[in-house]
Amino acid sequence: MEKEEYLRLLEIELAALPLEEKENVMEYYRSYFEEAGEENHNRVIKELGKPEELAAHILKNSSCLPSVLGKKNKSDQQEKTEERKNKTMPKDQKNENRGNKILLVLLILVFSFPLWFPLICSIFGILFAFVVVTLSIGFIGIIIGLALMIASIVLGTFALFSMILFTPSFFLFLGLSLLLMAFGIVGLVLGIWFCKKMLPPLVRFIVSLFSIPFRNRSRV
Amino acid sequence: MQFSSGTALLDSIVLSLLAKEDSYGYKITQDVQEILFISESSLYPVLRRLQKENCLETYDGEFSGRNRRYYRITSNGMIKLDNYRREWIKYRKKIETVLLGLNTVD
């Protein structure tokens, strides 16, 4: 077998490796041949073994892959049984690990209480402030609107009285009253619109914030 | 050599060769083969693993028109080598006590 043919077969056998890793291996063995010199190529090929054997050896020792991929050799039969033994072992360890992990998390939670409690409190405070500010902006609109409308009605009745007296001020009062009414309606509508626009996203945001821990748990 | 060459022995020999001077894959293999019986194929995974453990680093050098990838020991590798040396002294004493019937007293 020629050197080029050998390297080509090796590269095919290493298809399971990540590209960068494979390049590394190929670079290594290509320069290995070059360093050995043309006259030693046959000896090197003999020493390295069949391309598939070499590839199996590399794959077996590669941390990038689960070791199962490297199992092609007959001599790996032993390792398989060993691995089966190992496979049953980690299960118990895993359970133990999980128990330890939960205990650790609880301990951390207890001891970091002075840290996270004020943090949660302040988050609540900020959220509450947001809701209050939003609501009050809306309410300001609504209240100003209502106040203007009341003022407009008062002015309107005043205008009616001045109509009885038939003074020119009747027109002034009527005009002012209508103007106030218009502003009042605008304020009311804007206030309601603001509340309607801002509240649902705010509520949704808060709900999603609270559901984050539960979402994590369901994923685990 | 009849004695089996385990991972630790192979690692420590590669590290101590590289502690003397930087070297490249082919030469390291030849040097190790003078001491231990290993197949030529078994050294790449060792070098790669040591590199991933930050015991070795590589750099490319030119040699007669082609690229040659040199391996250099890192400070981490020196620490590991030092540990291996200590382990080896203990191990050697134990083996010699049994194998040669020596009673080495410090």
Interface residues (C-beta under 8 A of the other chain):
Chain A: N24 V25 E27 Y28 Y29 S31 Y32 E34 E35 A36 V44 E47 L48 G49 E53 L54 H57 I58 K60 N61 S62 S63
Chain B: Y24 G25 Y26 K27 T29 S39 E40 S41 S42 Y44 P45 L47 R48 R49 K52 R66 N67 R68 R69
